[in-house]
Amino acid sequence: MIKSQPMAIWAVIESGGKQYKVSEGETVNVDKFSLNSQSDTVVFNEVLAVGNGKDVKIGKPYVDKAKVKSKVLETFKDKKIRVVKFKSKSRYLRTRGHRQQKTKILIEKIES
């Protein structure tokens, strides 16, 4: 006999111009955002889609009354990337490095 697993609720949120598919209990690395207060709780109101095992709600552009509550775990810098500018036949070469600042969040609750 096969036991059915509970349906996982998932959502697609928008943060910093990027979209992330998240589910409850998951940790996600998003671009760093400034917090208005010193609280470590963030609520995302820009929910593009919400789904569970049976049905999916897709927003136009956002789903009404949908929220994703999350907790900020840490702020850190991502891996260094190299940016190279090069022009042939003119002896021009410039190399720079960049480290993007990120925020690690824990998805606590998805409300639809």
C-alpha positions as CSV (number, residue, x, y, z in Angstrom):
1,M,0.0,0.0,0.0
2,I,1.4,3.4,-1.0
3,K,0.9,6.2,1.5
4,S,0.3,9.6,0.1
5,Q,2.5,12.4,1.3
6,P,0.9,15.7,2.5
7,M,0.6,18.3,-0.2
8,A,3.3,21.0,0.0
9,I,2.1,24.5,-0.4
10,W,4.4,26.6,-2.6
11,A,4.4,30.2,-3.8
12,V,6.3,32.3,-6.3
13,I,7.4,35.6,-4.8
14,E,9.1,38.7,-6.2
15,S,12.0,40.3,-4.4
16,G,14.5,42.7,-5.9
17,G,13.1,42.3,-9.4
18,K,13.7,38.5,-9.3
19,Q,11.2,35.7,-8.9
20,Y,11.7,32.8,-6.4
21,K,9.7,29.6,-6.0
22,V,9.5,28.9,-2.2
23,S,7.7,26.5,0.1
24,E,7.3,26.4,3.9
25,G,10.4,25.5,5.9
26,E,12.8,26.3,3.0
27,T,15.8,28.7,3.2
28,V,16.3,31.0,0.2
29,N,19.1,33.4,-0.6
30,V,17.7,36.6,-2.1
31,D,19.3,40.0,-2.9
32,K,19.9,42.1,0.1
33,F,17.0,44.4,1.0
34,S,16.9,47.2,3.6
35,L,14.8,46.6,6.6
36,N,12.5,49.4,7.8
37,S,12.9,48.4,11.4
38,Q,15.2,46.2,13.5
39,S,12.8,43.3,13.3
40,D,13.9,40.1,11.7
41,T,10.5,39.3,10.2
42,V,9.7,40.1,6.6
43,V,6.3,39.8,4.9
44,F,6.2,39.5,1.1
45,N,3.0,40.8,-0.4
46,E,4.2,40.5,-4.0
47,V,3.0,36.9,-4.5
48,L,2.7,35.9,-8.2
49,A,1.3,32.4,-7.7
50,V,0.2,30.1,-5.0
51,G,-0.3,26.4,-5.3
52,N,-0.9,23.2,-3.4
53,G,-1.4,19.7,-4.7
54,K,-4.9,20.3,-6.1
55,D,-5.2,23.8,-7.4
56,V,-3.0,26.8,-8.4
57,K,-3.9,30.5,-8.1
58,I,-2.1,32.8,-10.5
59,G,-2.2,36.5,-10.0
60,K,-2.8,39.4,-12.4
61,P,0.0,40.4,-11.5
62,Y,-0.3,39.5,-7.8
63,V,-2.6,37.1,-6.0
64,D,-5.1,39.0,-3.8
65,K,-4.7,38.5,0.0
66,A,-1.7,36.3,-0.4
67,K,1.3,36.7,1.9
68,V,4.5,34.9,2.6
69,K,6.0,35.4,6.1
70,S,9.7,34.9,6.5
71,K,12.5,35.3,9.0
72,V,15.9,36.9,8.3
73,L,18.7,34.5,9.2
74,E,21.8,36.3,8.1
75,T,23.2,38.8,5.6
76,F,26.3,37.8,3.7
77,K,28.4,38.3,0.6
78,D,28.1,35.9,-2.3
79,K,31.0,34.4,-4.2
80,K,33.3,36.8,-6.1
81,I,32.8,37.1,-9.8
82,R,35.3,38.5,-12.3
83,V,34.3,41.2,-14.8
84,V,36.7,41.5,-17.7
85,K,36.8,44.3,-20.3
86,F,38.8,43.5,-23.4
87,K,39.4,45.3,-26.7
88,S,41.4,43.4,-29.3
89,K,44.3,45.0,-31.1
90,S,44.6,48.0,-28.7
91,R,46.3,46.4,-25.7
92,Y,43.3,47.1,-23.4
93,L,42.4,44.7,-20.6
94,R,40.7,45.6,-17.3
95,T,39.7,43.0,-14.7
96,R,37.5,43.7,-11.7
97,G,35.9,41.6,-9.0
98,H,32.4,42.0,-7.5
99,R,30.7,40.3,-4.5
100,Q,26.9,40.7,-4.4
101,Q,25.4,41.2,-0.9
102,K,22.7,38.6,-0.1
103,T,20.2,37.9,2.6
104,K,19.3,34.3,3.8
105,I,15.7,34.0,4.8
106,L,13.6,31.1,6.2
107,I,10.1,30.8,4.8
108,E,7.8,30.3,7.8
109,K,4.2,30.6,6.6
110,I,2.4,30.9,3.2
111,E,-1.1,32.4,3.4
112,S,-3.4,32.5,0.4
